Amino acid sequence: MGLLLLLASALLTSHFHTGSQVDAQTAFTIRSVRLTIEPGTDVARGTDVTVRCQAAVSSSGQETLTREYTIYKEGIVVYTKTTSSSEDFLYPLSEARASNSGKYKCKVSIQSRSLESNAEKLTVTGLSDPVLHLKKGVVTEGEDVTVRCTAPGETGSFFFYFYDNSKEIYGVQANTNQTETTLHFATGIHRVHCTYTVFILPDSFKSNKSNTVNVSVKELSIMPFLKVSPQSMIYEGDRLNISCSVRGYLPSSESIELHLSRENDLLSTGYSEISHSMLAPANVPELRFECRLTSGNVVKVVTNNVPVTELFSTPTLTVSPAEVFQREKMMLTCKSQRYATERINESELTYTLDPEERARPTMSRGVFLSTAPPEDINYTCTAEAKGIKKQSQALALRPKVSVSTPFISVLGTAILGQTIQIHCDTAKGSLPINYTLIKGYEPVAWKTVHLFSEKAVFSITINKTEDIKQYMCAAANSHRGELLGERLSANVIEPLTWATLSAVPDLDDLSEGQQLHLICKVKGSMPVTFKWYRVGSAIPLNITTVQQKHKDYHVPVLSKEHNGQYYCEATNPAHIMVRSEELSIEVRLALWKKALIGGMILLVVSLLVLAMCVLHYKSKRESLRALNQMTL
């Protein structure tokens, strides 16, 4: 029991003690944070700059609040300090440099709360002049020169540049404000200076030029020596002897290496003297030899340009005739137009043809006879004398195909009296092909076809159907003359010129119950399409196409309903419509109806006569009876 009371008392004491701590906490709020740069945002190099952070904080109670100040430059923390002072926080930048340029921002944190200021950009203009230092100002050719470039007092990321007579010769990146490297210079006097660039992302700043230092490079008394023999009057195929050697003295212990080359071909390598022997090649009017001496960093070169005289010219390959047709004879001629008469005579020149299987040499030098193949082929020829061979350019032979017998046809439909398109063509033949249209035996038109997409089409007009057979085509594409084709065979459509409509039986004998044939006749070519109409209706009674010039429309049983005006229309492939005159149809009564009506009329008349007779008889009888009574 005592233990329970003790525990309860402890819990109550703990509860009331905690509540008093909460009540004792100081309430606060960070109203604003402001960053300023003094004396300004744009300052010159060497200025003392202060980054000021002002925090406006409201709080209750007398308890001092602990503040944490964080300074950022371009989003990266550069300084952090914790203080209980409510005074402005100052971040000094003594003798500011270009590397101090950038956007600054301040953050104030109190307990779990924080607030950042707006960013302010500081720009520091001006860089210190670089300083160039050389360990030696006078060196021997090939000797290294150690140089050092310094950016006094600057910080940041650098790129240093070195110049020789104002031309950039070397560049290097460095994370400190100085760099040292070795340079090589050719013989002579060199004016050397340096510059540097400081990178403060996203900007960069370039310095002025450094001091200029002169470097004197003395030439070594050693040189390569190149000799070519013979020295003049060199012809293609002549033997050449080339030597490369060293002249002079090398004071150092560096080894010497020699390289003898022609253009990009390395001919020989060695140390004190090297040589090479070769034949002057063909088709190279000038040979350029180079002797290169290498000793450490020293490289010396001497060259010699050797002119080479042509022994004979490159041959040309021609074909005769200029236009070659398949399987026809041709002549191929290989010829060098020039040769050095002081070295060779024409008989020493030999010619070969490639391919040579189909060619046969003749008694004339360089002339070959052959038959043009059925396919395209490339020929070359080679001229040779004193071991020198020269090949001609390829002669692309494209043997033409002789034209075949032409054929003639009509494009579309041939209509009498209208323009007709006649097409001349061949099954084979190389372009261009000359076509001639002939009527009878006289040429009337010509056309040359240059493209496969072209057609030889001629426009004519036929006034008589038999004239179509007078036309034929001739074709030619070579010197052998024209080939004549067969005469044109085509159907000529004669347009319809008139139409008549007649009736069977005769119009005067038409009566009910009879059959009727409306016959439409035309003049012109078949097939013919006939149409029959009844006046007052746009819909034809009948349509039919036949291979004849007349056709009838059959009415099996006539009636009074067939009375009216009729006509017919007709067309053929000439698409010219003709129309007949109108025909009047009147259907009379049938004979039995006429007889019936006549009998009825006679019967009625007979009955009327009979009735009059009876009436007359009765009247006379009554008169006699009355007279008799008066007598009595």
Disulfide bonds with the S-S distance in Angstrom:
Cys53-Cys106 1.84
Cys149-Cys194 2.07
Cys244-Cys291 1.73
Cys334-Cys381 2.03
Cys424-Cys473 1.62
Cys520-Cys568 2.04
